[in-house]
Amino acid sequence: MTHAQAQKRHAQLADEIRQHDHAYYVEGRQIISDREYDLLFKELQELEKNFPDLVTPGSPTERVGGVPSEKFARVKHLLPMLSLDKVEASDSPTKDEEPDRDKRNRAQDENTLAELRAFDATIRKHLGRDKIQYII
């Protein structure tokens, strides 16, 4: 991808994400699923990682959420919303690092399992419990 193509795609993604943020935070409506939003946001992050000069203070990656609508009532959660943490599948080792697909997949699964265990440890610590049930 050329810099010009990246710049154009970055502008498109940033604009689309801002529109979704406005609809969600100001209008109280969700246009796309959380997964679709996360994919757009991840693509924007990848572009900024590969083209660091595209990162600006106005980028959606450089700010937190938006101002919630006054229509939303304040709610105090009895337990923290820890399900919002994201655990991503590991892509390490890469194809170049381990050409054998089966060995690479096993190693990636083991690396992902380490992430899941760390997430579980965080959940247990925050909740002060030894036994946790997950629904997937």
N, C-alpha and C positions, 0 to 999 in steps of 0.2 A: 504494500500500500504506500502510495506516495504521500508526502507531507500535505499536499493540497487536498488529496482525497480524505486523509485523516482529519484535516481541519473542517472540511465540509460535513463529514459524518459526525464529528464532535459537536458541531453547531446543531445538527439535526437532533442528536440524542439529548443534548442539554435542553433544547426547546421542548422536546416531547416530555422529558422528565419534569420540567417546570410546569407544563400543562397538567400532568397527572398529579403533581404535588398540590397545585391550586385546587383542582377538583376535589382531592381528598381532604386537604386541611382546611380549606375555606368553604367549599360548597358542601362538604360532608358526603361526597359520593365517590365511589370507586369505579373507575372506567375499565381497568385491566386487573388481572389477578396479581397477588403478591409475587408469584413466581415470574410472571412476565415483567413486572417492574424490576425485580432483582436482576433479571437477565439484561435489561436495558442499562441498568446502573453498572453492572459488571463490565459490559462492553465499553461503557464510558471510562471506567477505571483502567481497563486494559489499554485503551487509546492513550490515556494520559501517562500510563507507565511507559509506553513505547515512544510517545512524543511529549516529553515533559514540558515543553514550552506551551502546550495547549492548556495547562493548568493555570487558571486565573482565580482571583478571589470570588468571582461570580459563578464559578462552576458548581453544579449541584454536588460534586464530591467534596467541596470545601465549606459546606454549611450543614447545619443539622436541621432537618425537617422544615416546618413552617409554623406560622402562628395558627393555633387551633381556632376553629370557629367558636363563637360565643354560644352556639346552639348546643355544644357538648357540655354535659354536666360533669363536674369533677367527681372522680371515683377514686377511692383509696383501695388498692389491692391488698388483700390480706397476706398474700405471698408475692414475691417478685415475679415478673413475667419473663422467666428465664428461657422460655421456649423461643424467644426472639434471637438467641445466639445462633450463629450460623456455623455449621461444620461442613467443610467442603471435602470432596474426595481428593485424595492426594494424586498428584501427577508426577511424583518422584518415586523412583527414578524415571527419567525420560527414555524415549526410544534409543537415543544416542548413548545413554549411560548403560542401558541394559537391552541389547537387541533381541534377546529371547523373550517372546511375548508372554509365555506362561510365567517365567521367572519375574518379569516386570510387573505383571498383574498381581502376583502374590505379594511382591514387595510394596506395591502401591496400596493393596488392601491392608497390609500390616501397618503402613504409615497412616492410613485413614483410621484404623482401629485405635492407634495411639491418640489421634485427635478426639475420637469418640470417648475414650477413657478419660481424657482430660476434661471434656465437657461434663461427663458424669461426675467427676470429682468436684467440679465447680458447683454443680447442682446440689450435690450432697452437702457441701460446705455451706452454701447459702441457705439451704432449707434446714440444716442441722439434723439430717436424717441419714440412717444407714440403708434403708430400703426405699427404693424409688421405682415406680411403675412408669413405663413409657408406652405411649400409644403412637403407632406409626401407620 
